[in-house]
Amino acid sequence: MSLPFSSPPSTAKTPLTPFKVAVPQVKLTELETLLKLAKFAPHTYENSQTNRRYGVGTDWLVTMRDLWLRSYSWRATEDRMNSFPHFTTDVDGVNIHFVGLFSQKADAVPVLLIHGWPGSFLEFLPILQKFKEEYTPETLPFHLIVPSLPGYAFSSGPPLERDFGTGDVAAILDQLMKDLGFGSGYVAQGGDIGSRIARHLGVDHESCKAVHVNVVFMRRPDNMTDDNLNAFEIQGIEHFQKFGAFGSGYAMEHGTRPSTIGHVVSSSPIALLAWVGEKFLEWVDDPLASDDILESVTLYWLTETFPRAIYTYRQNYPPPPIPASNDPRWYIHKPFGYSSFPMEIARLPRSWIETTGDLVFYEQHQKGGHFAALERPEELKTDISKFIEQVWPGIVGAK
């Protein structure tokens, strides 16, 4: 029996293969064995700190390893995943996995929800769950499409014979939406790397009619001072500067030595837990539940996501003369929305964000961090809905 919300529109132009998450037991047994055999680093001054000044500490890693072995259940995660409709489809030679909630409403708005690193489609499941609880397939106002980016989770990796970046990802996702029958128009939403892909879609792809993001990575716009900024906005700039000075070493490694770090982190699930888990500790407002962290790390491990997924960082090294968001080439000349969360690593002033697109929607929240869809699903769901309700009638009227 098919799940609710699993019937694609009749305008879909490509065959979709229903997909069920079912990891072979042999992979889970191997993971358990590796966790039991895992060797931890000797105690040092740095890894004995409890404030994560120098990264994750040994005590946290040991505790999480024990939870991973004794209480976390991947099969329970699979059951939760499989309560949503999953599909795979070929897009220009890349097998794309996505979770989709399809509406039966004739005027439902297609919405593309784009994750980043170290995220995955898992980030958006809390939002999808809220939509499922609020609507039926007959009343859902949106088609909600959450792809696994190429190289992530159950999508195949980028091609091995050529370079591949965010522009290539955007082209594939745009084609995916066209293949699903949404070529006449859709809205793109993204955080982290997903925000950059959404910008590509808004600028370079006609079918993308509006863009909403929850982060913009940029430098101070030319000729802009802090004179008119309030203390909260200045604090956000300082937070981003601190991240650049003390928290961005991982990005340099991804961008300059992706092969090396790919081998290192793929060698042990504890290495992956340390490298990825640190971000789920540092980039959030309120602490995430241990199971939320472990299910993301386990998904990465079982699907060998990490080495396949860090290719987009190479575009930033050497650093371009003008960051993409500051470059007039990437100004969004379409309805542009922004949701600001206080512990976002790049919580930058509205006056800065306004220089990167036709900003028509802005919401400042009191709680939340970098993983907004996971941390504050109700707030982000509301913002996306409000943004679309504000801009879509004009888009439809302009057709």
N, C-alpha and C positions, 0 to 999 in steps of 0.2 A: 504494500500500500504506500503510495507516494505521500510525502510530507506536505503539509499546507505551505503555500507560497512557492511551490516548486514548478509551477507551469509557466514556461517562458511565453512571451507574447507571440502571437501568430506571425508577426513581422520578422521574427528571428530568421537570419539568413544562413545559419551554419548549424550543423548537427552538434548537440551537446551530449556529452556522456555523463550520466549520473555517477557520482563518486562517493564512496564510503571510506572513511578513515579506518584502516584495519592493519596495524603494524604487526608483522609476523612475530610470534613469541620468541623466536631465536634472537631477534634484535633486542628484545627486552631482557632476555637472559644474559646476553653479552654485556649490556649496560650494567646490570646488577653485578656481574663478575668484575667489571672494570672499577666500579665504585668500591667494591670490597677490597680490591687490590691497590687502590689509589694510594700514592705516596704524597705526603704533604711536605712542604718546605720546612727546613729547621726553623726554630723560633729565632726571630730577629727583633731588633728594636722596632723596625718599621711594621712588621706584621703583628706586633703585639699591641699596637695602638688600637683603641676602641672607637676613636672618632673618625676613622677612615681617612685620616690626613694623608696617608701614603698608599691608600687603596684598601681593599677588603682585608680584614684580619683573619688570622688562622681560626680563632674561635668561631667566627661566623661560618667559615667554610666547613669546619668539622660538624657544626650543628646542622647545617643544611644537608651535608652528605648523609647524616644519620636520618633526617626526615625523608630524604629521597629514598633511602633503603627501607624504612620501617613504616612510613605512613602515607607517602604520596602514592596515588594510583593513576597510572597512565590510562588504564582501561576506563576509569571514571571520566578522565579528560576526553577520551574517544567518544564516550556516550554523549557528553555535552556537545562536542563538535558535531556529532551525527544527528543531533536534534534539529540541525539546520540543513537546508538543501545545499549540497555541494555538486559541482560540475567540473569537468575538464573539457577543453576544446583546443584545437590547433589554431594558432594565430601566427602566420608568417613563419612557420617552422618551429615555433616555440609552443610547447604544450603548457597552457595556462590553466591553473586551478583557480576556482573562485567559489565563494559562498554567495548565494543570491536569494533575496526575497523578492519574488515577482508579484506585482499587483495585477488584479483583473480589471482595474479601473481604466477606462479608455484614455483618460487625461492624466494618468500617473506620470510623475516627473522622474526620469532616470537619474540616479545619483551614483557616482563612482567614488568609493571611499578607499583612499590610498595610504597604506602603512609605510613605515620606514624601518631603519635599523636601530636597535636590535628588536624591532617589532615583528609582527606577522598579522595574518588575518585574525588571530585570536584577540587582538586589541579591540576589534569592532564587534565582537560577539555580544558584549553587554548592551550595546546600543541596539543591535538587531533583536535581542531578546525583549527589550522594552517596546520596540515597534510591534513585535509579535503579540505581546500582551495587550497592547492598546488597540490594534486593528485586526480585521479579518482580511483575507485575500481580496475580498470584494470592496473593502473600504480603505485599504492602505494607499496613502496619497503618493507613494514613491515606489519605483523599482530600485532596490538597494543592491549594489554590486560591489563585493569586496574581493578583489583578486589577490592571490599571492604573486608578488612581483617575480619576474624571471630570476631564478636562482634561490628563491625562498620556498621553504616548505615543500608542497607537492607540485609546484611548477618546475619545469625543466630549466636548466641553467642557460646563461647566455652562450652564444656560439663560441667555439674554441678557436676558430680560425681568424677572427677579426676583433677589433676593439668594439666596445659596447658601453653606452652610458645612459644618462637620464633621458636624453632626447630619443634614444632608441626605445627605451621603456615606454615613454609617452606615445610614440607611434604605435606600439603594440597594443597599449590600453585603448587608444582611440579606435583602432581597428576592431578590438574586442567589442567595444560599445556599438560600433556600426554592425558587426556581425550579429549582435543581439537584437538588432532592429532599431537602435537608438541614434541613427545617423542624423536625424533631423534636429537633435539637440539633447544635451545632458549637462549636468552640473558636476564639477570635480571638487572633491574635498580631500585635504591631505595635511599630515603633520610630518615633522622630521624630513627625511628624503622625499616622502610623499608630497610635501609642500612644494618642493622644487619640480617634481614631475607634474603637479597640478599647474604650476606656472607655465611649463612647457606647453601643456595642453591648451591653456587659456590663450597663449600668444600664437602658437603655431598651428592649431587645429580648429577649423571652423565649427565642427560639431560641438565642441565644448563651448557652451554659451555663458557660463559663469563659474567663478572660482571662489571657494572658501578655504581658508587655511587657519591653523592655530600656531604657526610659527613662521617668521621670516628671518633668515640669516642674512645679515647685511652689515655694512659699516655705516658710520655717521654720514648722512648726506652732506654734500658740499655746501658750504656757507650756512650751516645750521649749528646754532649754539644751544647751550642749556638754559638760556635766560628765561624761557617761558615754560620750562619743565617743572613739575612739582617734585616733592621729595620721593614719592613712590616711583616715579618714572626714572629719576636719577639712580635710585636704588637698583632698578632693573638693569640699567646700563652697567653699573658696577658689578652686578651679579654675572653678566655676560663677560665682562672683562676678566673677572676672576676665573671663569670657566676657561677662557682662552689661555690664561697663564698657568693654571694648575689642573685643568680637567680635560684637555683636548689632546693629550699624548696618544690616545688610542687612534684618533682620526689621522694623525700623522703617520702612524704605523700602517693603518689601512691604506692610506694613499700612496705611501712611498715603498712599502715592502709587503704588499698583500699576499704574495706567495709565501714568504717566510712566516708571517703571523698566521696564515691559513693552515700551514703545517703544524705549527706549535699548538694552536687552540684545538685542532682536530685530533690531537694525540691523546687527549684524556678528557672525560666528562667533567672532572674537577677543574681542569684548565678552562673549559668552556664556562662553567659555573662562575669562576672568578672573573673572567673577562666580560661576560654578559651580565652576570648578577650585579656587579658593581654599578652598572647604569640604572638598574631597577631600584637600587638603593639611593643613588645620588640625585637622580633627575625627577624625583617625585615630591609631592607635598606631604601627605600622610603616608606612612609605610604601607607597602603592599603586603598582602597575605603571602606566607611562604609558598603555598600551593600555586598562587598566581605566577610567582617567579619560577618555580620548578616546572610548571607545565610549559612555559615559554622556552626554558633551557632544554627541556626534554624534547620538545618539538624540533628545536634546532639540531640536537644531537641525532635523533632518529632519522632526520631527513638530510643530514649533512649540509645544513644550510650555511653555516658560517663561511667556509672558504668560497662558496659560490655566490655570496651575497654582498661582498664588500667592494665590488668593482666600481661603484659610483664614486667612491672617495678619491680615486685617481684623478678625477677631473679638477680637484682642488690643489694639486701639486704638480709643478710649482704653482703657488697662488696666482690666480689671474690678476692683471692690473686693476680690473674693476670687478668686484663680486657680482654675481649674476643678478641679484635683486637690485643692485644699484645701477645696473647697466640699462640705459633707455631701450636697448634691444628687447629687454624682458619686462618692460612695463605692460601691465595687463589693461588693455583698452576695452574691458568688458566689466560687468558688475563684479565687484570684488568684495569679499567679506572676510572679517578677521575676528577670531575669538582669542582673547588674551588670558592666560592663566598665570598666577603669581610666581610659581616655581618653575616655569618654563626656562630652559637654560638661556634662551635669547628672548627675554621679555623686554621688548624695545618700545619706545614711545609711539603713540598713535601718529604724531607728526612725522616720524620717520617712515612708518608703514605707508602713509598716504602718498609718499613719493614713489611708490613701487606699483601703483595701480589705481584704478577708479574706485576708491574705497567708498562703498555705500552702506556698509553694515559693520559695526564695531561693538563688541561687548567685552567689558572687563569683569572678570570673575574674581571672587574672593578666596577660592580654594582651587587647588589643582596644579599639576606640573606638566612635564614633557609628554607623558603618556595620557593625554587628556581623555581619549576615547575609553581607556581602561579605568582611569582614576575617577572621572566625573562624567559618566555616560549620559546622565539625565540632562546636564547642562549643555553638553555638546550636541546632543540630539535636539534640544530645544532651539539652540542657535542655528543649526542647519535648517530646521523647519522654518524658523522665522525668516532667515535669509532667502530661502526659496520662495516663501509666500510673498516676500517683498519684491523680488526681482523677476520671477518667472512670468507673471501676467504681461509685463512689458515685452519680454522676450517672445512670448507666444504671439502677442499683438503685432510684433515687428516682422513676423514671418511673411 
